[in-house]
Amino acid sequence: MESHPPVNVPASPPIQFSGTGPGPQAADGCSVELYRRSAYAGEIELLRPWLPPGTSVLELGCGTGRLTHRLVEFGCRVTGVDNSADMLRHVSDTVHRVQADIETLQLHQRFDVVLLPSGMINHADGAVRRAFVAAAARHVASAGQLILKRQPPQWLLSAQVGDVSGSADESMEVVAVARSPDPEGTQVRMTLRYRIGHDTWTHAFSVITLDEAPISRLLVAEGFAPPEALDAGRLWLSARPQSLQGLFPPHQP
Ligand SMILES: C[S@@+](CC[C@H](N)C(=O)[O-])C[C@H]1O[C@@H](n2cnc3c(N)ncnc32)[C@H](O)[C@@H]1O
């Protein structure tokens, strides 16, 4: 009988999403109280040129409204979607709030801007990433744009157990991390511990690192033109629906 040494093929790690700490957790493991108590950190100030007053915005994964409320201050007309009722409860009633899974969202309405923030595009499951972009395509106006933020790959690839960032009052610590290769990037399973004052929360999640090329392929497959970067770090990307013009030959009478 022939015998072969075992081949060391790294297995894809199971996708994990869970959380612990005071208050409820959303299905993706995010803690409602952590988001409610985390201040807006200026994340979307750079988007202001694309969000003039009156812009209709669909924010996917709005949480407790940390970014949503700033969009309202910009003068945008905002619809916020989240699948956690506990998160949405904290979003102002000046926002049209929708409790739904992004993957199956069907509002029968189109928006000037669809916003997919917070590194949600980095979901570890490729089918979910596609479903997020398809939902954006169903809801963006023909002259509108999808604006998304990817997670910084360098950080996901370099973070080590014990790394701590933040201040004496608020901090974040890496308590577990494991990485494995994937055709689109690197799969990263990570557990973070957050602290605000005397309260602590943990969040265990799975993400994939994404360079611009796989994101561009995904966007184009769902009917968008290749994206443009909006910031120097090229983490914020904007993609417009692919124009039908030019795809068909001019009409010959
Ligand atoms: C990382 S939090 C970000 C919240 C908010 N954007 C912020 O920056 O404060 C992600 C949010 O997306 C929601 N979420 C995650 N996956 C979702 C899905 N498939 N459908 C709807 N909401 C989802 C979670 O409930 C959570 O509130």
The ligand as a Gaussian input file, in Angstrom:
#p B3LYP/6-31G(d) Opt

LIG

0 1
 C      -19.062000      47.886000      12.921000
 S      -20.704000      48.420000      13.275000
 C      -20.633000      50.046000      12.581000
 C      -21.773000      50.941000      12.966000
 C      -21.670000      52.357000      12.431000
 N      -21.465000      52.383000      10.985000
 C      -20.547000      53.107000      13.127000
 O      -19.490000      53.313000      12.512000
 O      -20.710000      53.474000      14.274000
 C      -21.576000      47.478000      12.028000
 C      -23.083000      47.637000      12.095000
 O      -23.634000      46.955000      10.957000
 C      -24.699000      46.127000      11.348000
 N      -24.711000      44.971000      10.428000
 C      -23.723000      44.062000      10.271000
 N      -24.043000      43.184000       9.319000
 C      -25.273000      43.549000       8.859000
 C      -26.138000      43.024000       7.862000
 N      -25.783000      41.953000       7.151000
 N      -27.322000      43.639000       7.643000
 C      -27.671000      44.731000       8.380000
 N      -26.888000      45.268000       9.339000
 C      -25.700000      44.693000       9.579000
 C      -24.426000      45.743000      12.784000
 O      -25.616000      45.437000      13.485000
 C      -23.725000      47.002000      13.312000
 O      -24.649000      47.898000      13.868000

